[in-house]
Amino acid sequence: METKKLYYLNPFLKEFSAKVLTCEAAKTGWEVVLDQTIFYPEGGGQPADHGTLGGVNVLDVYEKNGVVFHICENSVEIGETVTGQLDWIRRFDHMQQHSGEHILSGILCETHGCDNVGFHMGADTVTIDYNISISWEQALEAERRANEYIWADVSIDISFPTPEELKSIDYRSKKALTGQVRIVAFPGADCCACCGTHVLRSGQVGLVKILSCQKFREGARLEILCGGRAFALLSTTWEQSRAVGRRLSVKPQDTAEAVERLEMELNAAKAGLTRLEDALIARIAAQEAGRGNTLLFQPTLRPDGARKLADAVSRTCGGLAAVFAGEDGQYQYALLRADGEDIAPLVKTMNTALQGRGGGRNGFAQGSVQARQAEIEAFFKGVF
């Protein structure tokens, strides 16, 4: 006997009573069948409801041949009447996401002649796939219209039309349907075959926010948030903008421009630092001219600074240039011979002696060592 689906009669029911028809052990818990239920089974891209039955946790719900199976943490007594309580926060979140997706998809499909070919309601975001390319500007225009529709607080129409009635209804569907079809209509925005739970009025969705619009296969994938999820994200984002604004002494809505100015200043400072470093490298290279094998220690340099210094010194010293940059006990190194003579055996021995990592070829090697300056000097004293 098919389970009576109370979630279709009233999706806002939070508690109910039902008779336990079966309770059988399963891999993930106990499979419980009731004569009626408010627990929505996973389907149509919408996750299953959670909650309790007679105080026992309901971990998952699925439907097979019209029968709804509740996966419970423990067993319940067959023949008993139990009280079920819904995790309402989870259910209402799913209703907001699903209804918001319908409104947005209906507007996009009607405006651009596309089809919704995929829908997934994740724990964090909702993704929707369409079979045509959609630009970011087109997505934002659909978002604007969807929110205007939500704020109009339109009543939702859900029906189970007869086969004859269905022939006269223009509705969306991701796949060919058989048997009884349930039509969820958002008048003026969407009409779609759907088995999910929905709000009663569009205003209960609250808000739709598109997070991204990306090319996906031959079409586009939108990532969205609705209702409470959208509000939570926007609230967090606003608080972050406020914090950044305080640091930059600007209003939260002006942080992007302030960051752009800061980035320009930083790039100018980096360019100035590079010029100073290049001048220092040239000066050191001149000082080491003709000295043969050379060992140099420097404070921490910019990325690739040790290599640049070793390269410059190797061209003037006439031997091996060994540069160690960093703090005593932890150095980045660059070893280089301008003549390209193989230094691989030397580097291997050095890494072993000085707890080093790295290597190279054609007269060049770079890496790091965990050793003090005195230890490095002692090693190269034996080499030079």
Buried (B, 14 or more C-beta within 10 A) or exposed (E): EEBEBBBBEEBBBBEBEBEBBEBEEEEEBBBBBBBBBBBBBBBBBBBBBBBBBBEBBBBBBBBEEEBBBBBBEEBBEEEEEBEBBBBBEBBBBBBBBBBBBBBBBBBBBBEBEBBBBBBBBEEEBBBBBBBBBBEEEBBEBBBEBBBEBBEEEBEBEBEEBEEEEBEEEEBBEBEEEEEEBBBBBBEBBBBBBBBBBBBBBBBBBBBBBBEEBEEBEEBBBBBBBBBBBBBEBEEEEEEEBBEBBEEBEBEBEBBEEBEEEEEEEEEEEEEEEEEEBEEBBEEBBEEBEEEEBBBBBBEEBEEEBBBBBBBBBBBBBBBBBBBBBBEEEEBBBBBBBBEEEEBEEBBEBBBEBBEBEBBBEEBBBBBBBEBBBEBBBEBBEEEE
